Amino acid sequence: MDLFRRLNQEKGLTILQVTHSEECATYGTRTVVLDSGRTVG
């Protein structure tokens, strides 16, 4: 996760992470929640 954050900050890379882990999701700057293929929340 630290590597992803560093690549984003230093290189300006966009990282798309798909996870079921709420802990890992906290590393992102934007979170989109899907439920049965639709965005919620």
mmCIF entry with sequence, helices, sheets and N, C-alpha, C, O atoms, coordinates in Angstrom:
data_MODEL
# 
_entry.id   MODEL 
# 
_entity.id                         1 
_entity.type                       polymer 
_entity.pdbx_number_of_molecules   1 
# 
_entity_poly.entity_id                      1 
_entity_poly.type                           'polypeptide(L)' 
_entity_poly.nstd_linkage                   no 
_entity_poly.nstd_monomer                   no 
_entity_poly.pdbx_seq_one_letter_code       MDLFRRLNQEKGLTILQVTHSEECATYGTRTVVLDSGRTVG 
_entity_poly.pdbx_seq_one_letter_code_can   MDLFRRLNQEKGLTILQVTHSEECATYGTRTVVLDSGRTVG 
_entity_poly.pdbx_strand_id                 A 
# 
loop_
_entity_poly_seq.entity_id 
_entity_poly_seq.num 
_entity_poly_seq.mon_id 
_entity_poly_seq.hetero 
1 1  MET n 
1 2  ASP n 
1 3  LEU n 
1 4  PHE n 
1 5  ARG n 
1 6  ARG n 
1 7  LEU n 
1 8  ASN n 
1 9  GLN n 
1 10 GLU n 
1 11 LYS n 
1 12 GLY n 
1 13 LEU n 
1 14 THR n 
1 15 ILE n 
1 16 LEU n 
1 17 GLN n 
1 18 VAL n 
1 19 THR n 
1 20 HIS n 
1 21 SER n 
1 22 GLU n 
1 23 GLU n 
1 24 CYS n 
1 25 ALA n 
1 26 THR n 
1 27 TYR n 
1 28 GLY n 
1 29 THR n 
1 30 ARG n 
1 31 THR n 
1 32 VAL n 
1 33 VAL n 
1 34 LEU n 
1 35 ASP n 
1 36 SER n 
1 37 GLY n 
1 38 ARG n 
1 39 THR n 
1 40 VAL n 
1 41 GLY n 
# 
_struct_asym.id          A 
_struct_asym.entity_id   1 
# 
loop_
_struct_conf.conf_type_id 
_struct_conf.id 
_struct_conf.pdbx_PDB_helix_id 
_struct_conf.beg_label_comp_id 
_struct_conf.beg_label_asym_id 
_struct_conf.beg_label_seq_id 
_struct_conf.pdbx_beg_PDB_ins_code 
_struct_conf.end_label_comp_id 
_struct_conf.end_label_asym_id 
_struct_conf.end_label_seq_id 
_struct_conf.pdbx_end_PDB_ins_code 
_struct_conf.beg_auth_comp_id 
_struct_conf.beg_auth_asym_id 
_struct_conf.beg_auth_seq_id 
_struct_conf.end_auth_comp_id 
_struct_conf.end_auth_asym_id 
_struct_conf.end_auth_seq_id 
_struct_conf.pdbx_PDB_helix_class 
_struct_conf.details 
_struct_conf.pdbx_PDB_helix_length 
HELX_P HELX_P1 AA1 ASP A 2  ? LYS A 11 ? ASP A 2  LYS A 11 1 ? 10 
HELX_P HELX_P2 AA2 GLU A 22 ? ALA A 25 ? GLU A 22 ALA A 25 1 ? 4  
# 
_struct_conf_type.id          HELX_P 
_struct_conf_type.criteria    ? 
_struct_conf_type.reference   ? 
# 
_struct_sheet.id               AA1 
_struct_sheet.type             ? 
_struct_sheet.number_strands   2 
_struct_sheet.details          ? 
# 
_struct_sheet_order.sheet_id     AA1 
_struct_sheet_order.range_id_1   1 
_struct_sheet_order.range_id_2   2 
_struct_sheet_order.offset       ? 
_struct_sheet_order.sense        anti-parallel 
# 
loop_
_struct_sheet_range.sheet_id 
_struct_sheet_range.id 
_struct_sheet_range.beg_label_comp_id 
_struct_sheet_range.beg_label_asym_id 
_struct_sheet_range.beg_label_seq_id 
_struct_sheet_range.pdbx_beg_PDB_ins_code 
_struct_sheet_range.end_label_comp_id 
_struct_sheet_range.end_label_asym_id 
_struct_sheet_range.end_label_seq_id 
_struct_sheet_range.pdbx_end_PDB_ins_code 
_struct_sheet_range.beg_auth_comp_id 
_struct_sheet_range.beg_auth_asym_id 
_struct_sheet_range.beg_auth_seq_id 
_struct_sheet_range.end_auth_comp_id 
_struct_sheet_range.end_auth_asym_id 
_struct_sheet_range.end_auth_seq_id 
AA1 1 VAL A 33 ? ASP A 35 ? VAL A 33 ASP A 35 
AA1 2 ARG A 38 ? VAL A 40 ? ARG A 38 VAL A 40 
# 
loop_
_atom_site.group_PDB 
_atom_site.id 
_atom_site.type_symbol 
_atom_site.label_atom_id 
_atom_site.label_alt_id 
_atom_site.label_comp_id 
_atom_site.label_asym_id 
_atom_site.label_entity_id 
_atom_site.label_seq_id 
_atom_site.pdbx_PDB_ins_code 
_atom_site.Cartn_x 
_atom_site.Cartn_y 
_atom_site.Cartn_z 
_atom_site.occupancy 
_atom_site.B_iso_or_equiv 
_atom_site.pdbx_formal_charge 
_atom_site.auth_seq_id 
_atom_site.auth_comp_id 
_atom_site.auth_asym_id 
_atom_site.auth_atom_id 
_atom_site.pdbx_PDB_model_num 
ATOM 1   N N  . MET A 1 1  ? 0.819   -1.171 0.000   1.00 0.00 ? 1  MET A N  1 
ATOM 2   C CA . MET A 1 1  ? 0.000   0.000  0.000   1.00 0.00 ? 1  MET A CA 1 
ATOM 3   C C  . MET A 1 1  ? 0.872   1.248  0.000   1.00 0.00 ? 1  MET A C  1 
ATOM 4   O O  . MET A 1 1  ? 0.554   2.241  -0.655  1.00 0.00 ? 1  MET A O  1 
ATOM 5   N N  . ASP A 1 2  ? 1.968   1.189  0.735   1.00 0.00 ? 2  ASP A N  1 
ATOM 6   C CA . ASP A 1 2  ? 2.875   2.340  0.755   1.00 0.00 ? 2  ASP A CA 1 
ATOM 7   C C  . ASP A 1 2  ? 3.464   2.594  -0.632  1.00 0.00 ? 2  ASP A C  1 
ATOM 8   O O  . ASP A 1 2  ? 3.657   3.743  -1.028  1.00 0.00 ? 2  ASP A O  1 
ATOM 9   N N  . LEU A 1 3  ? 3.745   1.525  -1.362  1.00 0.00 ? 3  LEU A N  1 
ATOM 10  C CA . LEU A 1 3  ? 4.274   1.669  -2.720  1.00 0.00 ? 3  LEU A CA 1 
ATOM 11  C C  . LEU A 1 3  ? 3.242   2.350  -3.617  1.00 0.00 ? 3  LEU A C  1 
ATOM 12  O O  . LEU A 1 3  ? 3.588   3.251  -4.380  1.00 0.00 ? 3  LEU A O  1 
ATOM 13  N N  . PHE A 1 4  ? 1.993   1.934  -3.534  1.00 0.00 ? 4  PHE A N  1 
ATOM 14  C CA . PHE A 1 4  ? 0.941   2.576  -4.334  1.00 0.00 ? 4  PHE A CA 1 
ATOM 15  C C  . PHE A 1 4  ? 0.831   4.057  -4.002  1.00 0.00 ? 4  PHE A C  1 
ATOM 16  O O  . PHE A 1 4  ? 0.731   4.895  -4.898  1.00 0.00 ? 4  PHE A O  1 
ATOM 17  N N  . ARG A 1 5  ? 0.848   4.372  -2.727  1.00 0.00 ? 5  ARG A N  1 
ATOM 18  C CA . ARG A 1 5  ? 0.732   5.768  -2.306  1.00 0.00 ? 5  ARG A CA 1 
ATOM 19  C C  . ARG A 1 5  ? 1.912   6.583  -2.834  1.00 0.00 ? 5  ARG A C  1 
ATOM 20  O O  . ARG A 1 5  ? 1.737   7.699  -3.323  1.00 0.00 ? 5  ARG A O  1 
ATOM 21  N N  . ARG A 1 6  ? 3.109   6.015  -2.732  1.00 0.00 ? 6  ARG A N  1 
ATOM 22  C CA . ARG A 1 6  ? 4.309   6.720  -3.196  1.00 0.00 ? 6  ARG A CA 1 
ATOM 23  C C  . ARG A 1 6  ? 4.274   6.933  -4.710  1.00 0.00 ? 6  ARG A C  1 
ATOM 24  O O  . ARG A 1 6  ? 4.615   8.013  -5.192  1.00 0.00 ? 6  ARG A O  1 
ATOM 25  N N  . LEU A 1 7  ? 3.866   5.910  -5.460  1.00 0.00 ? 7  LEU A N  1 
ATOM 26  C CA . LEU A 1 7  ? 3.769   6.056  -6.915  1.00 0.00 ? 7  LEU A CA 1 
ATOM 27  C C  . LEU A 1 7  ? 2.759   7.133  -7.286  1.00 0.00 ? 7  LEU A C  1 
ATOM 28  O O  . LEU A 1 7  ? 2.983   7.898  -8.225  1.00 0.00 ? 7  LEU A O  1 
ATOM 29  N N  . ASN A 1 8  ? 1.666   7.198  -6.568  1.00 0.00 ? 8  ASN A N  1 
ATOM 30  C CA . ASN A 1 8  ? 0.656   8.212  -6.828  1.00 0.00 ? 8  ASN A CA 1 
ATOM 31  C C  . ASN A 1 8  ? 1.193   9.604  -6.549  1.00 0.00 ? 8  ASN A C  1 
ATOM 32  O O  . ASN A 1 8  ? 1.007   10.517 -7.354  1.00 0.00 ? 8  ASN A O  1 
ATOM 33  N N  . GLN A 1 9  ? 1.852   9.770  -5.426  1.00 0.00 ? 9  GLN A N  1 
ATOM 34  C CA . GLN A 1 9  ? 2.333   11.088 -5.033  1.00 0.00 ? 9  GLN A CA 1 
ATOM 35  C C  . GLN A 1 9  ? 3.529   11.542 -5.848  1.00 0.00 ? 9  GLN A C  1 
ATOM 36  O O  . GLN A 1 9  ? 3.589   12.697 -6.269  1.00 0.00 ? 9  GLN A O  1 
ATOM 37  N N  . GLU A 1 10 ? 4.480   10.650 -6.076  1.00 0.00 ? 10 GLU A N  1 
ATOM 38  C CA . GLU A 1 10 ? 5.717   11.041 -6.745  1.00 0.00 ? 10 GLU A CA 1 
ATOM 39  C C  . GLU A 1 10 ? 5.610   11.054 -8.267  1.00 0.00 ? 10 GLU A C  1 
ATOM 40  O O  . GLU A 1 10 ? 6.206   11.910 -8.921  1.00 0.00 ? 10 GLU A O  1 
ATOM 41  N N  . LYS A 1 11 ? 4.865   10.124 -8.829  1.00 0.00 ? 11 LYS A N  1 
ATOM 42  C CA . LYS A 1 11 ? 4.782   9.993  -10.282 1.00 0.00 ? 11 LYS A CA 1 
ATOM 43  C C  . LYS A 1 11 ? 3.449   10.482 -10.848 1.00 0.00 ? 11 LYS A C  1 
ATOM 44  O O  . LYS A 1 11 ? 3.292   10.592 -12.064 1.00 0.00 ? 11 LYS A O  1 
ATOM 45  N N  . GLY A 1 12 ? 2.494   10.776 -9.968  1.00 0.00 ? 12 GLY A N  1 
ATOM 46  C CA . GLY A 1 12 ? 1.194   11.228 -10.425 1.00 0.00 ? 12 GLY A CA 1 
ATOM 47  C C  . GLY A 1 12 ? 0.354   10.128 -11.056 1.00 0.00 ? 12 GLY A C  1 
ATOM 48  O O  . GLY A 1 12 ? -0.590  10.405 -11.796 1.00 0.00 ? 12 GLY A O  1 
ATOM 49  N N  . LEU A 1 13 ? 0.705   8.869  -10.759 1.00 0.00 ? 13 LEU A N  1 
ATOM 50  C CA . LEU A 1 13 ? -0.025  7.745  -11.333 1.00 0.00 ? 13 LEU A CA 1 
ATOM 51  C C  . LEU A 1 13 ? -1.367  7.557  -10.641 1.00 0.00 ? 13 LEU A C  1 
ATOM 52  O O  . LEU A 1 13 ? -1.490  7.731  -9.429  1.00 0.00 ? 13 LEU A O  1 
ATOM 53  N N  . THR A 1 14 ? -2.359  7.202  -11.430 1.00 0.00 ? 14 THR A N  1 
ATOM 54  C CA . THR A 1 14 ? -3.663  6.861  -10.879 1.00 0.00 ? 14 THR A CA 1 
ATOM 55  C C  . THR A 1 14 ? -3.676  5.367  -10.588 1.00 0.00 ? 14 THR A C  1 
ATOM 56  O O  . THR A 1 14 ? -3.312  4.560  -11.443 1.00 0.00 ? 14 THR A O  1 
ATOM 57  N N  . ILE A 1 15 ? -4.090  5.006  -9.402  1.00 0.00 ? 15 ILE A N  1 
ATOM 58  C CA . ILE A 1 15 ? -4.153  3.609  -8.988  1.00 0.00 ? 15 ILE A CA 1 
ATOM 59  C C  . ILE A 1 15 ? -5.619  3.254  -8.786  1.00 0.00 ? 15 ILE A C  1 
ATOM 60  O O  . ILE A 1 15 ? -6.324  3.925  -8.033  1.00 0.00 ? 15 ILE A O  1 
ATOM 61  N N  . LEU A 1 16 ? -6.078  2.210  -9.449  1.00 0.00 ? 16 LEU A N  1 
ATOM 62  C CA . LEU A 1 16 ? -7.431  1.709  -9.247  1.00 0.00 ? 16 LEU A CA 1 
ATOM 63  C C  . LEU A 1 16 ? -7.317  0.428  -8.444  1.00 0.00 ? 16 LEU A C  1 
ATOM 64  O O  . LEU A 1 16 ? -6.730  -0.552 -8.902  1.00 0.00 ? 16 LEU A O  1 
ATOM 65  N N  . GLN A 1 17 ? -7.873  0.439  -7.263  1.00 0.00 ? 17 GLN A N  1 
ATOM 66  C CA . GLN A 1 17 ? -7.798  -0.715 -6.368  1.00 0.00 ? 17 GLN A CA 1 
ATOM 67  C C  . GLN A 1 17 ? -9.205  -1.258 -6.171  1.00 0.00 ? 17 GLN A C  1 
ATOM 68  O O  . GLN A 1 17 ? -10.127 -0.512 -5.843  1.00 0.00 ? 17 GLN A O  1 
ATOM 69  N N  . VAL A 1 18 ? -9.362  -2.544 -6.371  1.00 0.00 ? 18 VAL A N  1 
ATOM 70  C CA . VAL A 1 18 ? -10.642 -3.203 -6.118  1.00 0.00 ? 18 VAL A CA 1 
ATOM 71  C C  . VAL A 1 18 ? -10.428 -4.112 -4.923  1.00 0.00 ? 18 VAL A C  1 
ATOM 72  O O  . VAL A 1 18 ? -9.581  -5.005 -4.960  1.00 0.00 ? 18 VAL A O  1 
ATOM 73  N N  . THR A 1 19 ? -11.196 -3.887 -3.858  1.00 0.00 ? 19 THR A N  1 
ATOM 74  C CA . THR A 1 19 ? -10.963 -4.636 -2.637  1.00 0.00 ? 19 THR A CA 1 
ATOM 75  C C  . THR A 1 19 ? -12.240 -4.830 -1.837  1.00 0.00 ? 19 THR A C  1 
ATOM 76  O O  . THR A 1 19 ? -13.197 -4.068 -1.969  1.00 0.00 ? 19 THR A O  1 
ATOM 77  N N  . HIS A 1 20 ? -12.237 -5.845 -1.020  1.00 0.00 ? 20 HIS A N  1 
ATOM 78  C CA . HIS A 1 20 ? -13.309 -6.057 -0.047  1.00 0.00 ? 20 HIS A CA 1 
ATOM 79  C C  . HIS A 1 20 ? -12.854 -5.591 1.331   1.00 0.00 ? 20 HIS A C  1 
ATOM 80  O O  . HIS A 1 20 ? -13.628 -5.616 2.288   1.00 0.00 ? 20 HIS A O  1 
ATOM 81  N N  . SER A 1 21 ? -11.603 -5.169 1.428   1.00 0.00 ? 21 SER A N  1 
ATOM 82  C CA . SER A 1 21 ? -11.014 -4.762 2.699   1.00 0.00 ? 21 SER A CA 1 
ATOM 83  C C  . SER A 1 21 ? -11.256 -3.278 2.962   1.00 0.00 ? 21 SER A C  1 
ATOM 84  O O  . SER A 1 21 ? -10.772 -2.424 2.220   1.00 0.00 ? 21 SER A O  1 
ATOM 85  N N  . GLU A 1 22 ? -11.998 -2.980 4.010   1.00 0.00 ? 22 GLU A N  1 
ATOM 86  C CA . GLU A 1 22 ? -12.223 -1.585 4.375   1.00 0.00 ? 22 GLU A CA 1 
ATOM 87  C C  . GLU A 1 22 ? -10.912 -0.922 4.791   1.00 0.00 ? 22 GLU A C  1 
ATOM 88  O O  . GLU A 1 22 ? -10.716 0.270  4.555   1.00 0.00 ? 22 GLU A O  1 
ATOM 89  N N  . GLU A 1 23 ? -10.026 -1.683 5.403   1.00 0.00 ? 23 GLU A N  1 
ATOM 90  C CA . GLU A 1 23 ? -8.729  -1.139 5.818   1.00 0.00 ? 23 GLU A CA 1 
ATOM 91  C C  . GLU A 1 23 ? -7.914  -0.694 4.602   1.00 0.00 ? 23 GLU A C  1 
ATOM 92  O O  . GLU A 1 23 ? -7.349  0.399  4.600   1.00 0.00 ? 23 GLU A O  1 
ATOM 93  N N  . CYS A 1 24 ? -7.854  -1.528 3.585   1.00 0.00 ? 24 CYS A N  1 
ATOM 94  C CA . CYS A 1 24 ? -7.112  -1.160 2.370   1.00 0.00 ? 24 CYS A CA 1 
ATOM 95  C C  . CYS A 1 24 ? -7.776  0.010  1.659   1.00 0.00 ? 24 CYS A C  1 
ATOM 96  O O  . CYS A 1 24 ? -7.087  0.851  1.082   1.00 0.00 ? 24 CYS A O  1 
ATOM 97  N N  . ALA A 1 25 ? -9.089  0.075  1.693   1.00 0.00 ? 25 ALA A N  1 
ATOM 98  C CA . ALA A 1 25 ? -9.812  1.156  1.021   1.00 0.00 ? 25 ALA A CA 1 
ATOM 99  C C  . ALA A 1 25 ? -9.482  2.517  1.622   1.00 0.00 ? 25 ALA A C  1 
ATOM 100 O O  . ALA A 1 25 ? -9.599  3.533  0.937   1.00 0.00 ? 25 ALA A O  1 
ATOM 101 N N  . THR A 1 26 ? -9.075  2.557  2.880   1.00 0.00 ? 26 THR A N  1 
ATOM 102 C CA . THR A 1 26 ? -8.768  3.834  3.520   1.00 0.00 ? 26 THR A CA 1 
ATOM 103 C C  . THR A 1 26 ? -7.533  4.495  2.923   1.00 0.00 ? 26 THR A C  1 
ATOM 104 O O  . THR A 1 26 ? -7.306  5.685  3.142   1.00 0.00 ? 26 THR A O  1 
ATOM 105 N N  . TYR A 1 27 ? -6.733  3.747  2.176   1.00 0.00 ? 27 TYR A N  1 
ATOM 106 C CA . TYR A 1 27 ? -5.541  4.327  1.553   1.00 0.00 ? 27 TYR A CA 1 
ATOM 107 C C  . TYR A 1 27 ? -5.902  5.211  0.365   1.00 0.00 ? 27 TYR A C  1 
ATOM 108 O O  . TYR A 1 27 ? -5.095  6.040  -0.055  1.00 0.00 ? 27 TYR A O  1 
ATOM 109 N N  . GLY A 1 28 ? -7.080  5.049  -0.169  1.00 0.00 ? 28 GLY A N  1 
ATOM 110 C CA . GLY A 1 28 ? -7.482  5.812  -1.340  1.00 0.00 ? 28 GLY A CA 1 
ATOM 111 C C  . GLY A 1 28 ? -7.948  7.211  -0.994  1.00 0.00 ? 28 GLY A C  1 
ATOM 112 O O  . GLY A 1 28 ? -8.239  7.524  0.160   1.00 0.00 ? 28 GLY A O  1 
ATOM 113 N N  . THR A 1 29 ? -8.013  8.052  -2.027  1.00 0.00 ? 29 THR A N  1 
ATOM 114 C CA . THR A 1 29 ? -8.520  9.406  -1.839  1.00 0.00 ? 29 THR A CA 1 
ATOM 115 C C  . THR A 1 29 ? -9.976  9.508  -2.273  1.00 0.00 ? 29 THR A C  1 
ATOM 116 O O  . THR A 1 29 ? -10.654 10.490 -1.973  1.00 0.00 ? 29 THR A O  1 
ATOM 117 N N  . ARG A 1 30 ? -10.447 8.496  -2.974  1.00 0.00 ? 30 ARG A N  1 
ATOM 118 C CA . ARG A 1 30 ? -11.848 8.452  -3.403  1.00 0.00 ? 30 ARG A CA 1 
ATOM 119 C C  . ARG A 1 30 ? -12.311 7.004  -3.334  1.00 0.00 ? 30 ARG A C  1 
ATOM 120 O O  . ARG A 1 30 ? -11.606 6.103  -3.789  1.00 0.00 ? 30 ARG A O  1 
ATOM 121 N N  . THR A 1 31 ? -13.488 6.780  -2.769  1.00 0.00 ? 31 THR A N  1 
ATOM 122 C CA . THR A 1 31 ? -14.019 5.430  -2.640  1.00 0.00 ? 31 THR A CA 1 
ATOM 123 C C  . THR A 1 31 ? -15.387 5.364  -3.312  1.00 0.00 ? 31 THR A C  1 
ATOM 124 O O  . THR A 1 31 ? -16.254 6.202  -3.064  1.00 0.00 ? 31 THR A O  1 
ATOM 125 N N  . VAL A 1 32 ? -15.566 4.367  -4.156  1.00 0.00 ? 32 VAL A N  1 
ATOM 126 C CA . VAL A 1 32 ? -16.851 4.107  -4.801  1.00 0.00 ? 32 VAL A CA 1 
ATOM 127 C C  . VAL A 1 32 ? -17.301 2.732  -4.336  1.00 0.00 ? 32 VAL A C  1 
ATOM 128 O O  . VAL A 1 32 ? -16.550 1.762  -4.437  1.00 0.00 ? 32 VAL A O  1 
ATOM 129 N N  . VAL A 1 33 ? -18.521 2.645  -3.829  1.00 0.00 ? 33 VAL A N  1 
ATOM 130 C CA . VAL A 1 33 ? -19.058 1.392  -3.322  1.00 0.00 ? 33 VAL A CA 1 
ATOM 131 C C  . VAL A 1 33 ? -20.039 0.848  -4.348  1.00 0.00 ? 33 VAL A C  1 
ATOM 132 O O  . VAL A 1 33 ? -20.911 1.568  -4.834  1.00 0.00 ? 33 VAL A O  1 
ATOM 133 N N  . LEU A 1 34 ? -19.886 -0.445 -4.675  1.00 0.00 ? 34 LEU A N  1 
ATOM 134 C CA . LEU A 1 34 ? -20.790 -1.102 -5.603  1.00 0.00 ? 34 LEU A CA 1 
ATOM 135 C C  . LEU A 1 34 ? -21.667 -2.099 -4.858  1.00 0.00 ? 34 LEU A C  1 
ATOM 136 O O  . LEU A 1 34 ? -21.208 -2.789 -3.947  1.00 0.00 ? 34 LEU A O  1 
ATOM 137 N N  . ASP A 1 35 ? -22.933 -2.166 -5.256  1.00 0.00 ? 35 ASP A N  1 
ATOM 138 C CA . ASP A 1 35 ? -23.856 -3.166 -4.717  1.00 0.00 ? 35 ASP A CA 1 
ATOM 139 C C  . ASP A 1 35 ? -24.637 -3.705 -5.895  1.00 0.00 ? 35 ASP A C  1 
ATOM 140 O O  . ASP A 1 35 ? -25.408 -2.981 -6.524  1.00 0.00 ? 35 ASP A O  1 
ATOM 141 N N  . SER A 1 36 ? -24.438 -4.971 -6.191  1.00 0.00 ? 36 SER A N  1 
ATOM 142 C CA . SER A 1 36 ? -25.088 -5.623 -7.351  1.00 0.00 ? 36 SER A CA 1 
ATOM 143 C C  . SER A 1 36 ? -24.820 -4.845 -8.640  1.00 0.00 ? 36 SER A C  1 
ATOM 144 O O  . SER A 1 36 ? -25.710 -4.688 -9.477  1.00 0.00 ? 36 SER A O  1 
ATOM 145 N N  . GLY A 1 37 ? -23.579 -4.360 -8.792  1.00 0.00 ? 37 GLY A N  1 
ATOM 146 C CA . GLY A 1 37 ? -23.167 -3.683 -10.010 1.00 0.00 ? 37 GLY A CA 1 
ATOM 147 C C  . GLY A 1 37 ? -23.559 -2.216 -10.112 1.00 0.00 ? 37 GLY A C  1 
ATOM 148 O O  . GLY A 1 37 ? -23.305 -1.576 -11.133 1.00 0.00 ? 37 GLY A O  1 
ATOM 149 N N  . ARG A 1 38 ? -24.171 -1.683 -9.070  1.00 0.00 ? 38 ARG A N  1 
ATOM 150 C CA . ARG A 1 38 ? -24.569 -0.270 -9.081  1.00 0.00 ? 38 ARG A CA 1 
ATOM 151 C C  . ARG A 1 38 ? -23.848 0.472  -7.971  1.00 0.00 ? 38 ARG A C  1 
ATOM 152 O O  . ARG A 1 38 ? -23.586 -0.075 -6.900  1.00 0.00 ? 38 ARG A O  1 
ATOM 153 N N  . THR A 1 39 ? -23.530 1.740  -8.252  1.00 0.00 ? 39 THR A N  1 
ATOM 154 C CA . THR A 1 39 ? -22.875 2.545  -7.230  1.00 0.00 ? 39 THR A CA 1 
ATOM 155 C C  . THR A 1 39 ? -23.881 2.937  -6.146  1.00 0.00 ? 39 THR A C  1 
ATOM 156 O O  . THR A 1 39 ? -25.035 3.257  -6.431  1.00 0.00 ? 39 THR A O  1 
ATOM 157 N N  . VAL A 1 40 ? -23.419 2.905  -4.912  1.00 0.00 ? 40 VAL A N  1 
ATOM 158 C CA . VAL A 1 40 ? -24.245 3.295  -3.770  1.00 0.00 ? 40 VAL A CA 1 
ATOM 159 C C  . VAL A 1 40 ? -23.432 4.204  -2.865  1.00 0.00 ? 40 VAL A C  1 
ATOM 160 O O  . VAL A 1 40 ? -22.202 4.203  -2.914  1.00 0.00 ? 40 VAL A O  1 
ATOM 161 N N  . GLY A 1 41 ? -24.117 4.975  -2.042  1.00 0.00 ? 41 GLY A N  1 
ATOM 162 C CA . GLY A 1 41 ? -23.456 5.815  -1.050  1.00 0.00 ? 41 GLY A CA 1 
ATOM 163 C C  . GLY A 1 41 ? -22.703 6.893  -1.661  1.00 0.00 ? 41 GLY A C  1 
ATOM 164 O O  . GLY A 1 41 ? -22.086 7.692  -0.956  1.00 0.00 ? 41 GLY A O  1 
# 
